[in-house]
Every structure is written in structure tokens, then in C-alpha cells.
Amino acid sequence: MPTIFCKESKKHNLIYQLPVIFTKIQQQHRVPAGDFPDCTKMQEKLLGQDFSKFKTLKPSLMASLDKLLATDIANLVPLLQQQELRKERKKSLPGVLDGEFLGTFRRELYKKDPFKEFRRDDESGEADFVEWAVEKYKPKYDEIFYNLSPNDGKLSGTKVREWMTTTLLPSSVLAHIWRLSDVDGDGMLDNEEFALAVHLIEGKLEGHWLPRELPSHLVPPSKRLSTSSDEEQT
């Protein structure tokens, strides 16, 4: 009997400490808060579980998982992004990064684009030129960009991913922001694309909706010619 009570005591103590455990994992492994399950619901479910039936954790499997997350997944992101661009050009069905988990970005689910600076009616007929909405914020974004030590003027997908995860936004949201920001689809971000990514992240952290597709006023100036050429070819 004392052994049973001891095990139950340890079990309840572990469940009680779950919020602290989640926080430690989040800080040590830089896991976004949105990737964790609801702590209260998890505690309720664990109370009804028999911990003695749980399988022992194998360090070798955890090491393999860490390698998968750190290396394999990071290498797949640019490939998925390029695959998505090819599908869009062929006007096919939405790809991996536009799945149901990104349903909140569907146009019908938000009333307006919070990033768009609306023009007056008398200006609507003007111009082929649309001012880049990110331009006035770019100096502060450039400071972050150059602190990350770009190579040949660009940041690799791995470096950008590592920085993005520090924002603690859910991985699905960061994946969508990556897709919008890597305008030329080369799996890297130059200073304009990175500025766009930070601008979208700031907007999301302030509670705004993200656009499903990148509107013209957010397309970086250096990418507008190539983007319009692609559209004409399709």
C-alpha cells in the first residue's frame, strides 16, 4: 500500500508541475507556445491515466527526432515552397502550405486586409506604381537582417527559421509567412523579403489577419517586375 500511495503522489506532483515543464521545454528547445496542447486539458486527461503503462523513453529515438526537426524539416521547407509556386502557376489545387490548418487565412473569413493602406477614391485610377507598405519600417528590419550575418546578401532558410521561432508564433503561421515572403521561391530571403517577413510577423503578433496571397502593395519593389512577368506567362 505505501508503494501505491508513493506512486500516486509522484503522479499528482508531476501533473501539477506540467505548466512549469511546458515552459522549460519551450525555453530550452525554442518550441513555439502554439505547438503545445492546452495545459489544463492535458492535466485533466493525465489524471485518468495509469503512468505505469507508459513506455520508457528511448534517448536514441529522441536524438533521431531532434535531427529530423533540426535538419531534415529545415531542408524540406524550401522544396515545399518551390513546389507550391509551381502548382500556383499551373492553377492547380492549393498545396501543402495551404491546407485546412491555414483555414483562418481564407479570404472569406476576414473582412479586410489590415496591412493595406487604403487610397482615396480620386487616387484609385492612378498608377501603375504602388508604394511599398514596408518601406518606412525597413531600416529597423535591416538591422535584424544584417545581425543574422547574411551570405551574398541573403539569409538561408535555416537561419530565417531559427529566428522566426523566437517569435513563439505557431509553426503553421510561420510556414504561411515564409511562403508569402520568399517571393522569388529560391529558398532564401534577401533584405526586402526578410523585411516583408518581419512586417507580417509584427502584424500577426498585434492580432491582425494575414492575407492568403500577397497583395501588390506588399510585393517588394525588386520583385515586382518578375512577379508581373510570371503572371503574364500564366
N, C-alpha and C positions, 0 to 999 in steps of 0.2 A: 504493500500500500504506500509506504513513504516514497518509493521509486516512482510510482504513478503520479503522486502529487507533485514531485520534483519536476517531472517532465511537463506536466500541465502548467506549472509555474513558469518554466522557461519559455513555453509556447506563448503564454499570455504576455510575457515581458517582451518577446520578440515582436509580436503583433502590435503592442503598444508603442514600440520604438520604430515602427515602419516609416513614419514621416521623416524621422532623422536619417534612417537608412537610405531612403529615396534621395534626400538632399545630398548625402555624402557621395552616392553614385553619380548624381548629376554634376557635382563639382569635380570629382576625380576623373571621370571619363567624358566630361563635357557633353552629356546627353541632354537634348532639349527637354524642357519640362513637359511639353505637349506629347512627348513619346511615352510618358509614364501613365499607367492606369489610374483611375480615381482612387486615391488612397483610402478613403472611408469605405468604399465598396469592397476594396481588396481586403481590408481588415475584417469586414463582416463575413466574407467568404472563407477567409483563413480560419476563423473561429470554429467553423464546422468541419475542418479537415483534420485527418489523422497524420501528423507530421512523421510518424514512424514509417509510413508507407511511401514517403518521398524518396526518389532515387538519389544516391550520393552524387554530388557534383564532381565531374572529372575535369581537372585542370587542363588536360590536353585538348578537350573539346572547347573549353573557353578560349584557349590560345588560338585555335583554328577560327573561332568566331571573331576574335579581335582582328586576325589577319584579313578575314573576309570583309569586315567593316572598314578597316583602315586602307586596304589596298585594292581588293577586287571591286568593291562597290564604287569607290572613287574613280577607278578606271572605266567603269561601265557608264557613269553619268554622261560624259561627252558623247559616247556612242549612242546612247538613248536619245540625246538631244539632236544629233545629226539624223537619226532615224526619223524623229518627229518632223524635222524640216522637210525631209524627202516626202513624207506622207502628206504634209500640208500642200506641197507643190503639186502633188498628184490629185489633190482634192479628195483624199480618201477619208476614212473614218478617223476620229481622234485617236492618238496613240497613247503610249504608256503614261506620260505625264499629264494626260487629260482624262484620267479615269474617274470613276464615281467619287473617289476620295477628294477630288477637286471640284465637286459639285457646287460649292459655295461661290466659285468664280464664274458660274454660268450667267450670261448677261441678264436673263430674266429674273435672277434672284437679287440684283441690286438696282436701285433706282437711277443712280448716276455715277459717273466716274469721278471720285473725289480728287484725283490728281489733275483733272483737266481744268485749265483756266479758261472760263467761258468768254467769248468775244462778244462785242456789241453787234446788233443786227446790221449796222452800217459797215461793219468790217467783214461780214461773212462772205461777201463777194470778192474780197481781196485775195489775192495772193496765193501764189503757189508756195510762198515761203511761210513756214510756221515756226515761231520761235521755240527753241528747245526749252521745255519747262524746267529742266535740271540745271541749266547753265548758271544761274545765280547761286546755286548751292555747291557748284563743282569745286571751288578752292578748298573747302573743308573736306570733301570726299577725296580729293587728290592727296591730301596729307596722309590719309589712311592708306591709300593705294601705294604710295612710294615707301611708306614704312613697312609694307609687306614684301619689299625687295622684288619688284617685277624683273623678268628676264626678257631682254629685247622688247621692252615696252609692254609686256603682257604678263598677267598672273595666271598660273596653271589652275586647272580645275580643282586640284587637291588643295592648293593654298587658299583659294576662294572658299571652298567647302569648310576648311578648318576655321576660317574667320567667321563665316556665316553661322556656324553652330554656336558661336559665343553669344549670339543674339537670343538664344533659347526659344526661337520660333519652331513650330513643328516641322519635321523633315518634309512633309508633303507641301507645306507652304514655301519652304526654301527651294524645293525642286521646281516649283512653278515660277518663282522669282528668277532662278537660274535660266530657265527656258526663255523667259521674256528678255533677259539681259544679254545672253550670248547671241546677239543679233546675227552675226555672220556665221554662226554654227561651227566655229573652229575648236571648241572645247576649252577656250581660254578667254579672258576678259582684258581688253585694253582699258586705258583710263576713262574713256567715255562710257563703255559698257559697265565698268565697275561703279562709276558714279550713278548710273541708272539703277544698278542693283541696290546700292545703299539707299537711294531715294525711295525705292519701292519698299525696302525693309522698314525705313522710318515711317512711311505711311501706314504700313500694316501694324507696326507697334503702337501707332496712335489710334488704331481702331478702324481704319478705312478699309474698304473693299479693294481687292486687286482686280485689274482688268483681265479678262480671259485672254485677249490678244492685245499686243502693244499698239496703242493709238499713235497717230502720226506725230503729235506734239511731244511724245516721249522717245521717238526714234532718234538716236544720236546723229548729229549732223554728218559725220563722216560715213555713216551707213545708209543715208537716205537715197543716194544715187543707186547703190547696188540693190537696195530693197525694192525701189520702184522698177528697176530693170527686171528683177525676178518676177514681179507681178505681171509685167507686160508679156514676159515669155510664157507665163502660165495662162 
